[in-house]
Amino acid sequence: MATKLQSYNPRQVMNRKDFEIQHKMDTYLQKVELHHHDFHEIFFLVSGDVTYSIEGRIYRVVPGDILLISPRELHQLFIKSDTEPYERYVLWIDPAMLARLSTEKTNLEKCLNTFRENYTNQLRIPIEYMNEIRNLMEGICRESDSDGYGCDVMQESLIARLMVLLNRISDSKEEKSEEGPYTNSLVEGVIDYVNEHYGEPLSLDEMSEKLYVSKYHLSHEFRKQMGTGVYHYIQKKRVQIARQLLAQGEKPNNVFRTCGFSDYAGFYRAFKAEYGAGPREFAASFK
């Protein structure tokens, strides 16, 4: 029995602790805002004209492709929904779950390791594995909606099988699509600079000087590729890292300075706007 299709929902947090899966289809969808997760995302495109921006790398996604998105990778989706329905499976997995399902011999997070040599977000799935992957996604959907006997065991078994298959494909010569991601060296330079200096005061004047371009050209190229302004991206990156530090037990009064905010009030406003709760409230939820 096929699972019930869902429509787009802007929610970017899991309702479950371990994993969540959705089978979605939309005939019209506006731009999805730049965002990130605290968990892994496995995106499987069934149909649609889709472009994905992940940390400044632009991927042209075709039906049958898998995208692997790790925690802290800022990403954004662009859809041409007037051509055909945008249908996809989206699996969110907590890293702790994959660590628990892994063994000493088999690390299920291997293909999601951003520090891995030749890491890529995009897997172009060989035709012989296409049906198997869709059946696994459909099976996870079905079991996650079930309260029948052994549904918890079946869920974990299907997720483990899926991750083994994706890691095998990632390790094979079929790992990358032929064209690979489109990258803009200027945009990459801005992202690398922000990742290295997010804790310091940052300005367009400073970055343009470091990258040997005018600030107007830098700003235009960044917005053209990323769909957002440089300052908005910096803000996103800072609150993203702040959230991680707070979850690790760092004190809010220390975190705002570490992440480059000039005062606590500005940090509070940015954090609450992004996550719906103030830094202290968020930190208290982890105690």
C-alpha positions in Angstrom: 0.0 0.0 0.0 1.4 3.4 -1.0 2.0 6.0 1.7 -0.1 9.2 1.9 1.5 12.1 0.1 2.2 15.3 2.0 2.6 18.9 0.9 5.4 21.4 1.8 5.7 22.4 5.4 8.2 25.1 6.4 9.0 23.1 9.7 12.7 22.4 9.9 12.8 20.5 13.2 12.0 16.8 13.9 8.9 15.8 15.9 10.7 12.6 16.7 14.1 12.2 18.4 15.7 9.6 16.1 14.4 10.0 12.6 11.5 11.3 10.5 10.5 10.6 6.9 8.1 12.4 4.6 6.9 11.7 1.1 5.8 15.0 -0.4 4.4 16.3 -3.7 3.7 20.0 -4.6 2.5 21.5 -7.8 3.4 25.0 -6.7 6.1 26.0 -4.3 7.8 29.3 -3.7 11.5 29.7 -2.8 12.5 27.8 0.3 14.6 29.9 2.7 18.2 29.3 3.4 18.3 27.0 6.5 20.2 24.2 8.3 19.5 21.3 10.6 21.0 19.6 13.6 20.5 16.2 11.8 21.3 14.5 8.6 19.0 14.9 5.6 18.7 12.3 2.8 16.8 13.8 -0.1 15.5 11.6 -2.9 14.0 13.3 -6.0 11.2 11.5 -7.7 10.1 14.3 -10.2 10.5 18.0 -10.6 12.9 20.6 -11.9 15.2 21.3 -8.9 18.4 23.2 -8.1 20.0 22.9 -4.7 22.5 25.3 -3.1 24.5 23.7 -0.3 27.3 25.8 1.2 27.7 27.7 -2.0 27.8 24.6 -4.2 25.0 24.6 -6.8 23.6 21.1 -7.7 21.3 20.5 -10.7 19.2 17.6 -9.4 17.5 15.2 -11.7 14.9 12.5 -10.8 16.6 9.6 -9.1 19.3 11.7 -7.5 20.1 11.5 -3.8 21.3 14.5 -1.9 23.2 14.0 1.3 23.1 17.1 3.6 24.9 17.0 7.0 24.3 19.1 10.1 25.6 22.7 9.8 25.5 22.7 6.0 23.4 25.8 5.1 21.3 24.9 2.1 18.5 26.3 0.0 16.1 24.8 -2.6 15.0 26.4 -5.9 12.1 24.9 -7.8 10.5 25.4 -11.2 7.1 24.0 -10.2 5.3 25.1 -13.3 6.8 22.3 -15.4 5.9 19.1 -13.5 4.9 18.1 -9.9 7.7 18.3 -7.4 7.8 14.9 -5.7 10.4 13.7 -3.2 11.2 11.6 -0.2 13.0 13.5 2.7 14.5 11.4 5.4 15.9 13.2 8.5 18.2 11.1 10.8 19.8 12.1 14.1 23.5 11.4 14.0 23.2 9.5 17.3 20.9 7.0 15.6 23.3 6.3 12.8 26.1 5.9 15.4 24.0 3.4 17.3 23.2 1.4 14.2 26.8 1.4 13.0 29.3 -1.3 14.0 33.1 -1.4 14.5 33.4 -2.6 10.9 30.6 -0.5 9.3 30.3 3.3 9.8 26.9 4.2 8.4 27.8 7.9 8.6 30.8 7.6 6.3 29.1 9.0 3.2 27.8 12.0 5.2 31.2 12.9 6.6 32.0 16.4 5.2 35.7 15.9 6.0 35.9 12.8 3.8 38.2 13.0 0.8 36.1 13.7 -2.4 33.0 14.4 -0.3 30.0 15.2 -2.4 26.4 16.0 -1.5 25.0 14.5 -4.7 24.8 10.8 -5.6 23.6 9.9 -9.1 22.0 6.6 -8.5 22.7 3.7 -10.9 19.6 2.5 -12.7 19.8 -1.0 -11.1 19.5 0.5 -7.6 16.7 3.0 -8.3 13.7 0.8 -7.5 15.4 -0.6 -4.4 16.1 2.8 -3.0 12.5 4.0 -3.7 11.1 0.8 -2.1 13.3 1.3 1.0 12.1 4.9 1.3 8.5 3.8 0.9 9.0 1.0 3.4 10.4 3.4 6.0 7.3 5.7 5.4 4.9 2.8 5.9 6.6 1.4 9.0 6.9 4.9 10.6 3.1 5.3 10.2 2.4 1.9 11.7 2.0 0.8 15.3 2.0 -2.8 14.4 4.1 -5.5 15.9 7.8 -5.0 15.3 7.4 -1.7 13.5 10.3 -0.2 15.5 12.6 -3.1 14.5 11.5 -2.8 10.8 12.1 1.0 10.8 15.7 0.6 12.0 16.4 -2.4 9.7 15.2 -0.5 6.6 17.2 2.6 7.5 20.3 0.5 8.1 19.8 -1.2 4.7 19.3 2.2 3.0 22.5 3.6 4.5 24.6 0.6 3.6 23.4 0.9 0.0 24.1 4.7 -0.1 27.6 4.1 1.3 28.3 1.4 -1.3 27.2 3.8 -4.1 29.2 6.6 -2.6 32.3 4.4 -2.5 31.8 3.3 -6.1 32.9 5.1 -9.3 29.3 6.1 -9.8 29.6 8.5 -6.9 29.3 11.8 -8.7 27.1 13.0 -11.5 29.1 13.8 -14.6 28.7 17.6 -14.4 29.3 17.9 -10.6 28.3 21.0 -8.7 28.6 24.5 -10.1 30.8 26.6 -8.0 31.6 30.3 -8.1 35.1 31.0 -6.8 34.2 34.4 -5.4 31.1 33.0 -3.5 33.3 30.1 -2.2 35.8 32.6 -1.1 33.2 34.6 0.9 31.8 31.4 2.5 35.3 30.2 3.5 36.2 33.6 4.9 32.9 33.7 7.0 33.6 30.1 8.3 37.0 31.1 9.4 36.2 34.6 10.8 32.6 34.4 12.0 33.7 35.3 15.5 35.2 38.6 14.4 33.6 41.9 13.1 32.9 41.3 9.4 32.2 43.9 6.7 31.8 44.0 2.9 34.7 46.4 2.7 37.1 44.0 4.5 36.0 40.9 2.5 36.1 42.7 -0.8 39.6 43.8 0.0 40.7 40.3 0.9 39.2 38.9 -2.2 40.4 41.6 -4.6 36.9 42.7 -5.9 34.6 45.6 -5.4 32.1 45.2 -2.6 29.3 45.9 -5.1 30.4 43.0 -7.4 30.9 40.7 -4.3 27.4 41.5 -3.0 25.8 41.1 -6.4 27.5 37.7 -7.2 26.7 36.3 -3.7 23.0 37.2 -3.9 22.8 35.9 -7.4 24.1 32.5 -6.5 22.9 32.1 -2.9 19.6 33.9 -3.1 20.4 35.9 0.0 22.6 38.8 1.0 26.1 38.4 2.6 25.0 39.9 5.9 22.0 37.6 6.1 24.3 34.6 5.4 26.7 35.8 8.2 23.8 36.1 10.6 22.6 32.6 9.7 26.1 31.1 10.2 26.6 32.8 13.6 23.3 31.7 15.1 23.8 28.2 13.7 27.2 27.9 15.5 25.7 29.5 18.6 23.0 26.9 18.7 25.6 24.1 18.6 27.7 25.7 21.3 24.6 26.2 23.6 23.6 22.5 23.0 27.1 21.6 24.2 26.7 23.4 27.4 28.4 26.8 26.7 26.9 29.8 28.6 24.9 32.3 26.5 26.9 35.2 27.8 30.1 33.6 26.4 28.5 32.3 23.2 27.4 35.6 21.8 30.9 37.0 21.9 32.4 33.8 20.5 30.0 34.0 17.5 30.8 37.6 16.7 27.8 39.4 18.0 28.6 42.9 19.4 26.0 42.8 22.2 23.7 40.3 23.8 20.5 42.1 22.8 21.4 41.7 19.1 22.3 38.0 19.7 19.0 37.4 21.5 16.9 38.9 18.7 18.7 37.0 15.9 18.6 33.7 17.8 14.9 34.0 18.7 14.0 35.0 15.2 15.7 31.9 13.8 14.7 29.3 16.4 11.6 30.7 18.1 13.2 30.7 21.6 15.8 32.8 23.4 19.3 31.5 23.9 18.8 30.9 27.7 15.5 29.1 27.1 17.1 27.0 24.4 20.1 26.1 26.6 17.8 25.2 29.5 16.1 22.6 27.3 19.3 20.6 27.2 19.8 20.5 31.0 
